[in-house]
């Protein structure tokens, strides 16, 4: 039988973790050129071709390859199997070699060994990866055309179609694997991330920049200079096939953005490392679509509490789009700024003036500045979480434990001026005795606190705080960035009938659009004029427009009543399911933001397991829920059904100590202590 063998290299410029990597240069040539030249040395193949995508971004690659006279086919980006099949149908080979475009050291000598095996023994599939013993980056697969045809017609899963050969491997008994006597599979000479390219360049340097070298030469470099490979050895082999597009992008983000993103609460490690979808392509109602198009019901944070009316609320979005069409910025001020101030004052009797900002951290800093300007005193007593600014983190200068019960355990005050030491003093919620001691001892001029934490106020705690601050002429600030508009139409302080001097609103105020407000009594708010508080983008129009429409919709729908009723249902079901399976559970938080924890030393493992199983059922979930008017009984029913199965399994883990089943599930990081 005459054999006609072609090499198909799959390559694209749209790699999530390392875009355009195949056109990176190693020496004088691009990676794709090096692969083609190295494999073209084989005398047993007919030609080397490239299968890329029909996306706009890959037209540059197609143009480049055309100039090099390399036969190229463009097809579906996700369905790589269809690309291979279409190319094979055109070229009519007896066998196909599969190579990835991120493996510049692919070796024709390995290829020739595999081809001889498949020709001499009439195998349907041969490779050097099942199991792998070669360094990652030397992977080659050779399979018969008839196997490819069968896979193209019968493989149904997205995974099988994206990765070409899994269906062939599972359905082929007639196969062979080429292995080394020593296992080198932990080493990486493929390129998925920038650190991989560093290793490739350093290895190439040790090979004296020769384009033609064998895998044996590379193994000598590994044996002689193993430290070169420390750079990327921690990256799991074939990680790209095991993680989502969002996780790939997160890996890329961490190389160029300190911490990976702008908000700790949205880091995937806080939920489920390496498995949490991380990025969204679309959001609507209480649904979120990831970058792979998977749809999830959001029973987690609803963007950390910003969307009480649900994502992409049509009324709010319509108002914002109209404002954008009329211009969102100009040299003049937008009138909506005045209208929103009047609306907030109307909702909150006892307040006279308003200042605006975009974020909660900004608003908290503005409130502190105004209060200090009024009292002429520097020292502040705090209870709760109030942002990331220097004034707040200075609490941890004297001791890194001061904010343990308010923010994160052992948080560093690095970068915060040491001169701010002993200006901010934390006190515990419901501990009125300690609060009074702190105020008397430290000449406190300002008290800032959250109205409600994971437990409700006891023994008239809030009223006692108010009375003490009034007697001592201390400015009392309530931070309601989170609690505002959740249990009342306005601040939660209205529920407890305790009026602060200043009150801060954020998060839900604009239903996803950035807007925060500081409302207060006129005599104190006027102190803003004695200090400099000003910022260009605080005048941007869309936040004001969104807030006005959000308030209108909240009032119309009585949103606070609906989400509280949903929260009560959820709390009851948590307790009911826990009781059913004899699980010791703590249920806390506002009804609008219910939360739970399990009394077990393995709580973090169970929390991670909870998120893992919910995620498998297309639900974004943690142990707390920011509810919205888009949540309803239908998606609650689905949530409760999965919840029951999870609690049943957790009860078995507790009884039978079956924690070995949880070892493969990555544990979430321990994050914010506060639950509201």
MIMIMAR-150309 format. One record per residue: x, y, z of N, C-alpha, C in turn; residue in three letters. Coordinates in steps of 0.05 Angstrom, whole numbers, plus 5000, padded with zeros to 4 digits. Layout:
N
XYZXYZXYZALA ...
This chain:
676
501749765000500050005000501850255000UNK 501150434982502650684981501550885002UNK 503350995018502551185039502951475030UNK 500951635035501151915030500652055057UNK 502752175067502552295094502952595094UNK 501052735106501353025108501453115137UNK 502853335142503053445169501153695169UNK 499353695188497553925191498254055218UNK 499154305216499854465240497454645246UNK 496354615269494154795277495355045290UNK 494555275280495755525290493755755287UNK 493955945306492256175304493556405320UNK 492656645315493756875329492156955354UNK 489756825357487956905378488256745403UNK 490556645409490956495434490256675458UNK 488756565477487956725500490256795518UNK 491956595524494156645542496556795530UNK 496956755504499256875491498556935462UNK 497157165457496357225430498757265411UNK 498357175385500257205364502957065369UNK 502956865386505456735394506856605370UNK 505356495351506556345328508156535310UNK 507756795313509356985297511557115313UNK 511857025338514257115353516757005340UNK 518957165343521357075330523256945350UNK 524456725341526556585355528956595337UNK 530756775345532956825326531956995303UNK 532356915279531457075256528856985244UNK 527756765255525356655243523056635263UNK 520656645252518256615269517956325278UNK 516456285299516056015309514755835289UNK 512855945274511455775254513355695232UNK 515155875224517155805203518955575213UNK 519855605238521655405250520355125250UNK 517855115259516454855260516354735232UNK 515454895213515154795185517754695174UNK 519854855178522554775168523554515181UNK 523154495207524254265222522754005214UNK 520154025210518653785203518853715173UNK 519453925157519753875128522253715121UNK 524053685141526453525136525853225133UNK 523453155143522652875140522352795111UNK 523452565103523152465076520752285073UNK 519252245095517052065095514352205092UNK 514352475091511852615088511752755061UNK 509252805053508852935027509053235029UNK 507653355049507853645053506953725081UNK 507653975088506754085113504854315107UNK 502454305119500454515115499554625142UNK 498154845140497254975165494155005165UNK 492954935187490054975191489655205211UNK 488655425202488155655220485155715220UNK 484455945230481556005233480656225213UNK 478056245209477056445191476356705205UNK 477556745229477156995243478857215230UNK 477957465234479257695222482157715231UNK 482657655257485357685267487357495255UNK 486357265243488257075231488857135202UNK 487657345191488357415163491257495160UNK 492357605182495257675181496957425179UNK 496157215194497656965192497456835165UNK 494956845154494556735127496256875106UNK 496357135108497857305089500857235092UNK 501757205117504557145122505356875109UNK 503556665114504156405104503956385073UNK 502156545062501856555033504456655020UNK 505756855032508256955022510456745024UNK 510256565044512156355047511456105031UNK 509256135015508255914998507555665014UNK 506355705037505355485054502355455050UNK 501555215043498655165039497155195065UNK 495055355064493655425089490655405084UNK 489255305105486355285105485255435129UNK 483155585125481855735147479155615153UNK 478555555178476055435185475055535212UNK 473155385224471955445249474055465272UNK 473955675288475955715309475755495330UNK 473355435339473055235361473054945351UNK 472154905327471854635316474354565300UNK 476554505314479054445300478854175285UNK 477353995295476853735281475853785253UNK 473953975251472754025224474854145205UNK 476754295217478954405200480754185189UNK 481353995207483053775198481653605177UNK 479053565182477553395163477353535135UNK 476753795136476453935110479153935095UNK 481353975108483953975095484553695084UNK 484053495100484653215092482953135068UNK 480453225067478653165044479853285018UNK 481053515021482153654997484753514988UNK 486453435007489053335000489253034998UNK 487152895008486852605006489352445014UNK 490252475039492452315049491452045059UNK 493351865063492651615077492851655107UNK 494751835115495151895143495652185148UNK 495052275172495352555179497152575204UNK 498852765205500452835228499353085241UNK 498753075267497653305281499853435297UNK 500253695293502253855308501054115316UNK 501754215340500854475349502854685342UNK 501854925335503555145327505255265349UNK 504855175373506355295396508655105404UNK 509454925387511554735393513954765373UNK 515554965376517655025357519854815355UNK 520154645376522354445375521354175365UNK 518954165353517953915342520153785324UNK 520553525328522953395316522153195295UNK 523253225271522653045249523552765254UNK 525552735272526552465278524552305294UNK 523152445313520952315327518752245307UNK 518152435289516152395269516752155252UNK 519152125242519851905225519551635240UNK 520251635266519851395282516951315283UNK 515151515287512351455289511151365261UNK 512051495240511151425213511951135206UNK 514351065212515250785207513550585222UNK 512950655247511250475263508450435250UNK 507350655242504550635231504550495204UNK 506750535188506950405162507450105165UNK 509350035183510149755185508149575199UNK 506549705217504649545233501749595228UNK 501249775208498449835201496749935224UNK 498050095242496550215265494650425254UNK 492550475269490750695263491650955276UNK 493150925299493951165314496651105328UNK 498551285325501051275340501751555350UNK 503151565373503951825384506251785404UNK 507052005415508951995437507852135462UNK 505152125465503852275487502052105504UNK 501751845499499851685514501051435526UNK 502451455549502851695565505351855555UNK 505552105563507852265554510352205570UNK 512652185557515252175570517152385559UNK 516452485536518052705524517252965537UNK 519053165537518253435547515853535531UNK 514153685545511853805532512853995510UNK 511853955486512854115463514053945441UNK 514353685447515253495427512953315418UNK 510453385426508153215421507553195391UNK 507252945382506552885354504552655354UNK 502652675336500652455333500352395303UNK 500252135297499752055269497351865269UNK 495451915252493151745251492151705222UNK 490651505218489651435191487351625183UNK 487151655158484951825147482251715155UNK 481951455154479351335161478551385190UNK 480651405208480051475236479151765238UNK 480351935222479452215222476652245212UNK 475952105191473252115180471252025201UNK 471851815214469951705235469551905257UNK 471752035266471652235287469952475278UNK 470452565254469152805243466052755242UNK 465252515237462452455234461052385261UNK 462552275280461352175304461952325330UNK 464152475330464852625354462952855358UNK 461652865381459553065386460353275406UNK 461953205426462553405447464353625437UNK 464053855450465754085443468654025448UNK 469253875469472053805476473253635453UNK 471753425444472753255423473253405397UNK 471553595391471853735366473953955368UNK 474454055391476554265394479354145395UNK 479553895405482253775408482853545389UNK 481153495369481653325346481853025352UNK 483752945369484252665372483052515395UNK 481852645416480752485438478852265429UNK 477052325410475152125401476751885388UNK 478751955372480351745358481751565379UNK 482851695399484351545420482451355435UNK 480151455442478251295457477151055441UNK 477051085414475750885398477650735380UNK 480250745387482250595372483650395390UNK 483550145382484949935397487649875385UNK 487949945359490349885344492150125344UNK 493750155366495350395369498050335381UNK 499850545381502550505392503450775404UNK 505050755426506150995438509250975439UNK 510551175430513451195430514351325456UNK 515851175473516651285499519651285502UNK 520551465520523351475528523751295552UNK 526151205556526751035579526651195605UNK 527151465603527051645626524751845621UNK 523351905642521052085640521852385642UNK 521452525620522052815619519552985616UNK 517252865621514652995615514153245632UNK 515553285654515053515671516153775659UNK 518053745640519253975628517554085606UNK 517654355602515954495583517654635561UNK 517154555536518354695513516154755493UNK 513854805504511654915488511055195497UNK 509455345482509055625489506055685492UNK 505255715517502555805524502556065539UNK 504756125552505056375568507756505563UNK 507956765569510556895565512956765578UNK 512556645602514756515615515756265599UNK 513856145584514755925567516656015545UNK 516156255535517956355514520756415524UNK 520856495550523456545562525056285563UNK 523756065570525055795571525955715543UNK 524255745524524855675496527355835487UNK 527456095492529656255483532256175497UNK 532156115523534556035538535555765528UNK 533755585522534455325512535755345484UNK 534455515467535455565440538355675441UNK 538755845461541455965464543555745470UNK 542755565488544655345495545055155471UNK 543155155452543454995428544955145406UNK 546055375414547555555396546055645372UNK 543455695376541655815355541555645329UNK 541955385332541755215308538755145304UNK 537855155279535155075273534754775273UNK 536954635266536754345264538254205287UNK 536754105305537753945327535653735334UNK 536553525347534653315353533653335382UNK 531653185388530653185416532753095435UNK 534652925426536852835443538653075451UNK 539053265433540553505440539153665462UNK 536553675460534953825480535053685507UNK 534953425507535153275532537853315546UNK 539953345530542553405541542553675555UNK 541153875543540954145555539454125582UNK 537253965582535653925606537453805628UNK 538953605621540653465641542853645651UNK 543953815634546253975641545454245654UNK 543154355645542254625655539354615665UNK 538754445685535954415693534654665704UNK 536254855714535155105726533755275705UNK 534555245680533255395658530255345659UNK 529455105667526655015664525055065689UNK 526355185710524855255734522755465729UNK 523255625708521555855702518655775697UNK 518255545684515455465677514755185685UNK 516355055701515954775708513354735724UNK 512454945738510054915754507454915738UNK 507654985712505254985696504454705688UNK 501954625694501054355689500954295659UNK 501854055652501853975624499053965613UNK 498754075589496154085575494054225591UNK 494954425607492954575624490854705607UNK 491654795583489754935566487354775558UNK 487654515557485354345550483554285573UNK 484454365597482954295622481554545634UNK 482354775625481155015637479655175616UNK 477855345626476155495608477555735596UNK 476355855576477456095563477956315584UNK 476056345602476356545623478756495640UNK 479256245648481656185664484256235649UNK 484156185623486556235606487156535606UNK 485056695603485356985603486357085630UNK 485356955652486257025679489156975682UNK 490156755671492956695672494656915659UNK 493657005636494957225621494757485637UNK 492557535649492157785664494057815687UNK 494657595701496357605724499257685717UNK 499957645692502657725683502958025678UNK 500658165674500858445666499258635684UNK 497458515701495858675720496458575748UNK 497658745766498158655793495658545806UNK 495758295815493458165827491458055807UNK 491758125782490058005761487758175753UNK 486558335772484258495766484058725786UNK 481858875785481559115801480159065827UNK 478858835831477158795854477758515866UNK 478658505891479258255904476858065903UNK 474458175907472058005909471357865883UNK 472557945861472057815835474257635826UNK 476257595842478457415835477457125837UNK 478056955817477056685817477956525841UNK 480256585852481256445875479456465899UNK 477856685900475956725922473656525921UNK 473256405897471056225893471955935888UNK 473455895866474355625859476755655840UNK 479255645851481655685834481655485811UNK 482355595787482655445762480055335750UNK 477755385764475255285753473155505750UNK 473355715766471355925765471556065737UNK 469356125724469456225696470956495693UNK 470956655714472656905716471657145699UNK 471257105673470457325656467657285643UNK 466257495638463657465626463557595598UNK 461957485581461457595554458857755553UNK 456957675571454357785570453057745598UNK 451257935606449757895630446958015626UNK 444957875636442157965633440457845655UNK 438858005668437257905690438957805712UNK 438757545719440557425738442257215725UNK 442657235699444257045683446857175674UNK 448857005672451557095663452556885643UNK 453656985621454856815601457956845602UNK 459456625603462356645604463456675575UNK 466056675573467356715547467056475528UNK 466156255539465656015522462655995515UNK 461156195523458256195517456556035536UNK 457755935558456155785578454455985595UNK 451955905599450156075614449955985643UNK 450156165661449956105690447856285703UNK 446456175723444756335740446556445763UNK 446456695768448156825788446856825815UNK 447656625831446856615859449256675877UNK 451056845866453456925881453157225889UNK 454657395876454757675886453257875869UNK 452157785846450857975828452558225825UNK 455058175817457158385814457558535841UNK 457858375862458358485889456158685898UNK 453658615891451458765901450659015886UNK 451659045861451159285846448559285831UNK 447259045828444959025810442458915823UNK 441259075840438758995853436558945832UNK 436459095810434459055790435258855768UNK 437458715773438458515754440358645734UNK 441758475719443658575699442158685675UNK 443358895664442359015639439359065641UNK 438559195663435759265666434859445643UNK 432759375628432159525603431359815608UNK 429959875630429160145635431660325642UNK 433360215659435760365666437660395642UNK 438060175627439860195604438760385583UNK 436160385579434960565559435460855566UNK 435160915592435661195601438561275597UNK 440361085603443261145600443961175571UNK 442961005554443561025525442561295514UNK 440261375523439261635514441061865522UNK 442061845547443862045557446562045541UNK 447461805535449961785519449561905492UNK 447261865480446761975453446762285454UNK 446062395477446062685481448762795491UNK 450662605495453262685505453562635535UNK 455562485543455762415572457562615587UNK 459062785572460862975585460863235569UNK 461363455583461763715569463163905588UNK 463664145579464864345596462964455617UNK 460364395613458264475632457464235649UNK 455964285670455064065688452463945678UNK 451963695685449463565677447363625698UNK 444863685690442763755708441963525726UNK 442463275717441563045733442963035760UNK 445263165762446663175788444963315809UNK 443663525801441863665820439363505826UNK 438263385804435763225808436262985826UNK 438562855824439162625841439562715870UNK 440862945874441263045901438563105914UNK 436763225899434063285910432563035917UNK 432862835900431362585904432362445929UNK 434962435933436062295957435362445982UNK 435262705982434562866005431562816012UNK 429962795990427062745994426562476007UNK 428162275999427862006010428761996039UNK 430762156046431962146073431562406088UNK 429462416104428862646120431062686141UNK 431762936145433862986165436563056152UNK 436763026126439263086112438663326093UNK 440763476088440363726073442063756048UNK 444363626047446263666025447463396016UNK 448463395991449563145980452163205964UNK 454063025966456463025948456462755934UNK 457562755910457562505894460362425886UNK 460662165881463162055871462461815854UNK 464461655846463961425829464061155845UNK 465861145865466360885878465960915908UNK 465560685921465160675950467560765966UNK 469960685957472460775970472761075970UNK 472161195946472261485944470261615963UNK 467861515962465761635979466461626009UNK 467561406017468461376045470561576052UNK 472461616034474661806038473662096039UNK 471762156021470562426021469162476048UNK 467562276057466062316082467962366106UNK 470162216106472162246128473462526126UNK 474062616102475362886099473363096108UNK 470863076100468863286109468563286139UNK 468363046151467963026180470363126195UNK 472763066186475163166200475363466197UNK 474663566173474763856169472763996188UNK 470563866194468463986211469363976241UNK 470363746250471063706278473763816286UNK 475463856265478263926270479763716287UNK 478763466285480063246299480863036279UNK 483162906283484162706264483162426269UNK 482762356295482262076302479461976296UNK 479361726285476961606276476561336288UNK 474161276297473460996306471760876284UNK 472460626277471060496255470060216263UNK 467960136250466859866253465859766226UNK 467359596213466559496187468659546166UNK 467859496141469659536118468959796104UNK 470959956099470460226088472460296065UNK 473460096051475060166027478060106031UNK 479560196011482460126010484260366016UNK 483160606021484860846022486560856048UNK 488561026047490561046068489261086096UNK 487261266097486061336123485061076137UNK 483960886121482760646132484960436139UNK 486660386120488760176125490760256146UNK 490860516153492660606174492060476201UNK 489660366203488960216228490859986233UNK 491959876212493759646215496759716218UNK 497359976220500160046224501159966251UNK 499560016272500359936299500259636304UNK 498359506290498159216291496759106266UNK 497958906254496858796229494258636235UNK 493558606261491158466268488658646272UNK 489158906272486959086278484459056261UNK 484959006235482658976216481858686211UNK 482858506227482258226223479258166222UNK 477658296238474858246239473258436221UNK 474658606206473358806190473958776160UNK 476358676154477158646126478458376122UNK 481058356121482458106117484458056140UNK 484757806148486657756170489557826162UNK 490957966180493758026176494358206152UNK 492558376145492958546121495258746126UNK 497058756106499358936109498559226103UNK 499759406118499359696114501659806098UNK 503059636082505259726066504359946047UNK 505960166046505360386028503660606041UNK 502660546065501060746080502960906097UNK 502861176096504761336112504661266142UNK 506961226153507161146181506161366200UNK 506161606190505161826207502161816213UNK 500861636198497961596203497461396226UNK 499561296238499261106260497661226282UNK 495861066294494161146316492361376309UNK 491261366285489161556278486461416273UNK 486561156269484160996264484060766283UNK 481760726297481460526318478960356314UNK 479360096308477059926303475659846329UNK 473059816328471559696350469659486339UNK 468859296356467159076348464259146350UNK 462759036331459859096330458458986355UNK 456659136365455159066389456759086416UNK 459259176414460859206438460959496446UNK 458859596459458559876466460659966487UNK 461359786505463259846526465959906514UNK 466859736495469459776482469360026465UNK 467160076452466860316436467360566452UNK 466060586475466260826493469160856503UNK 470460626510473160636519475060756497UNK 474660666473476360756451475961056446UNK 473461146446472861426441474061606463UNK 473761526488474761686510477861696511UNK 479061476505481961446507483361596484UNK 482161606460483661686437482561946424UNK 480962106439479962356429478762336401UNK 476862156399475662096373473862326365UNK 474162416340472462626329470462526309UNK 470962286298469162166277468761866283UNK 466361776280465661496282464461406255UNK 465661206244464561096218463960806222UNK 461560716213460860436217458760346197UNK 458660086193456459966178454159926197UNK 451759966186449359946202448759666212UNK 449459476195448759196201451059026191UNK 451958846208454058656199452758376196UNK 454258176203453157906201451157836223UNK 451058006243449057986264447558246267UNK 445158236277443558486279444358636305UNK 443658896306444359046330442758946355UNK 444158936377442958846402442959066424UNK 441059056441440959236464441159526456UNK 439659606435439659876425442459986419UNK 444159806407446959876402447160126385UNK 445660136363445860366345444960626359UNK 442860606374441760846388443760946409UNK 445060756423447160826443449560966429UNK 450260866406452460996391451661276384UNK 449161306374448161576366448161766390UNK 447161676412446961846436449661926446UNK 451561746446454261806456455562016437UNK 455361966411456562156391455262436394UNK 452662446399451362706403452462856427UNK 452662706450453762826474456562926471UNK 458262776457461062836455461763006430UNK 459663086415459963246391461863096371UNK 461362846368462862676349461062646324UNK 462262666300460762626276460362326271UNK 457862246268457261966264456561916234UNK 458161736221457761676193456861386191UNK 454661336176453861066170454761006141UNK 456260796138457160696111455060496102UNK 453360586083451160416073451660346043UNK 454160346036454760266008453559996001UNK 453559816020452559546016449659526025UNK 449059626048446359576060444159756049UNK 444859976036442960166026441060046005UNK 438460116007436360035988435859735987UNK 436559596007436159306007433859216025UNK 433459356048431259276065429259506068UNK 430059746058428159976058428660126031UNK 426960306025427460486002429260706012UNK 431760646013433760836023435660696042UNK 436560836062438460726081437260536101UNK 438760336109437860146129437460276156UNK 438760506161438360646186435460726190UNK 433960756168431060826170429560606185UNK 430460356181429060126194429460146224UNK 431860236233432460246261431960516274UNK 431060706257430260976266432661116281UNK 434961086269437361216280438661386258UNK 438761646262439761826241442661896246UNK 444461826227447261916229447562206220UNK 449962306222450462576212451062576182UNK 452462366173452962326145452262036138UNK 451461986114450861716105451861676077UNK 452961446071454261386045452661166031UNK 452061216005450661015989452360955964UNK 452160705955453660615931452460365921UNK 454060205907453359945897450659955882UNK 448459895896445859865883444660125872UNK 445760355880444560605873444360645843UNK 446260555827446160595799445560345783UNK 444860125797444359865784446559785764UNK 449059805772451259715756452859945744UNK 451760185744453260415734454560555758UNK 457060655755458560755778457461025787UNK 456361025812455361265825455261215855UNK 456361395870456061375900455261655910UNK 454061655934453161905945453761925974UNK 454462165983454862226012452662436019UNK 450762366035448762556043449162626072UNK 448462876080449062956107447663216115UNK 448063286140446863526152448463766142UNK 447063986137448264216123450664326138UNK 450564356164452764486179455364326176UNK 455064056173457463886170458263886141UNK 456363846123457063826094458364076083UNK 457664306095458864556085461864566089UNK 462864386107465764376112467264276087UNK 465764166068467064076043468264316029UNK 467164556034468164796022470764896034UNK 471464806058473864896071476264716065UNK 475764506049477964316041477564256011UNK 479664155998479464115969478563825963UNK 476163795952475063535944473963575915UNK 475263465895474463515868475563295849UNK 474063215829475063025810473463045783UNK 474963025761473763055735471362875730UNK 471762615734469762415726467462395746UNK 467562535768465162555785462962705772UNK 463562855750461563005736460362855712UNK 461362615707460462455684457462385688UNK 455962395666453062395667451762125673UNK 452861915662451261655662450561555689UNK 452361595709451761495736449361635748UNK 449061895744446762045754444161955741UNK 444261925714441961845699441061565708UNK 443061385711442461105720441261105747UNK 442361265766441361275793438461375794UNK 437861585779435061685779433161485769UNK 433861345747432061135736431960895755UNK 434160825767434160595786432360655810UNK 432460895821430760965843427860955835UNK 427261045811424561045801423460755799UNK 425160575788424360295784424160155811UNK 425960215830425860095856423160165870UNK 422560425869420060515882417560395869UNK 417660365843415360255828415059955835UNK 417259805836417159515840417259435870UNK 417759635887418159565916420259345918UNK 422559395905424659195902425659095929UNK 425859265949426859175975425058965988UNK 422458985983420658785994420958515980UNK 421258525954421558275939424058125946UNK 426358265947428858125952428958025981UNK 427758175999427658076027426057826030UNK 423757816016422057576016423557336005UNK 425057375983426657155971428857065991UNK 430057266004432157196023431157036046UNK 428757096056427556946078426956656069UNK 426056626044425656356033428256196032UNK 430356326024432956186021433956106049UNK 433756296068434656226095433155986107UNK 430555986102428955756112429755496099UNK 430355506073431155266059433855166068UNK 435755346072438355266083438055116109UNK 436455236127436055116153434654846150UNK 432654836133431054586129432854366118UNK 434454426098436254226086438454136105UNK 439454326120441554266140440454076162UNK 438054136171436653976191436153696181UNK 435353676156434653426143437053236143UNK 439453356139441853186138443653216163UNK 442553326184443953356209446553506207UNK 446453726192448753906188448454146207UNK 450554216221450454446239451054696223UNK 449154866220449355096202448855356217UNK 450255566209449655836218448555996195UNK 446256116198445056276177444956566188UNK 446256746173446457026182445957216158UNK 446557476163446357676142443557796140UNK 443458016126440858136119439257936103UNK 436657966104434957786087435557836058UNK 436258076050436858136022439658036014UNK 441357976034443957866028444457636048UNK 442957416045443257196064445957046061UNK 446856936082449356786081449256556101UNK 450956356097451056126115453856026118UNK 454355886140456855746143456255486158UNK 457955296155457555036168459555006191UNK 458554926214460254886237461854626234UNK 464154656221465954426217468754526212UNK 470654376222473454456217474154436187UNK 472454296172472854266143471154466127UNK 470354686140468454866127469554976100UNK 472055046098473055156073472954946051UNK 473554696058473254486038470354456029UNK 468454466047465654446041464654686024UNK 465654916031464955156016465855125987UNK 468255025983469354985956467754775942UNK 467054565956465454345944462754455935UNK 461554615953458954745947459054895921UNK 461155065918461455225894461955045869UNK 463554835873464254655852461754515840UNK 460054405858457654265848455654455836UNK 455354685848453554885837454554965809UNK 457154995806458255075780457754865759UNK 457954615766457354395748454454395739UNK 452754515755449854535748449254815737UNK 451254955727450955215715449755425734UNK 450755415759449955615778452455745790UNK 452756005789454856145803454056175832UNK 455556065851454656075879456956065898UNK 456556195921458356165944456556135968UNK 457556205992455856166015454156416022UNK 454156606004452556846008451256915981UNK 449057065982447657135957446757435959UNK 447557585939446457855936444057825918UNK 441657855929439257805914438358045897UNK 436857985876435858185858432958125851UNK 431658315839428858275830428658085807UNK 430958025794430957825772430957535782UNK 431657495807431457225818428457165822UNK 427756915817424956835819424756545829UNK 422256455833421856185844422855965826UNK 422856015799423855815780426855755784UNK 428455975785431255915789431955845818UNK 430255925837430555835864430055535867UNK 428155435852427555155852429954985843UNK 431255075822433654945812435954955833UNK 436255195845438255225866437855045890UNK 435255025899434654865922435054565916UNK 434454485892434854205884437754125885UNK 439554295875442454235876443454255905UNK 442354455920443154495948442654235964UNK 440354115960439653875975441653655970UNK 442453615946444453405939447153465952UNK 447853725952450453805964450453755994UNK 448353836007448153796036448153496043UNK 446853336027446753046031449652936030UNK 451253026010453952926008455753026031UNK 455353276038456953386061456353236086UNK 453853156091453252996114454652736114UNK 454952616090456352356088459352396092UNK 460452626082463252686087463752706117UNK 461952836131462252876160462152606175UNK 460152446167459752186181461951986175UNK 462651966149464551756141467351856136UNK 467852116142470452226137471452176109UNK 469652226090470352176062471652406047UNK 473352546061474552786050476452736027UNK 477252486023479052426000477752495973UNK 475052495973473552565949473752865942UNK 474553025963474653305959477553405952UNK 479453225953482253315949482853425922UNK 481353325902481853425875480453695869UNK 478753775888477354035884479054255897UNK 479954455882481554665893480054825914UNK 481454895935480155045957480155345951UNK 477855465958477655755955479455895976UNK 480356135969481956285988480056406009UNK 481156456032479556576054479556876049UNK 477156996046477057276038475757446059UNK 474057626051472857816069471357676092UNK 471757776116470357666139467457766140UNK 467058016131464358126134462457986115UNK 459957976123458057816108455757996096UNK 455858256102453658416090454758566066UNK 
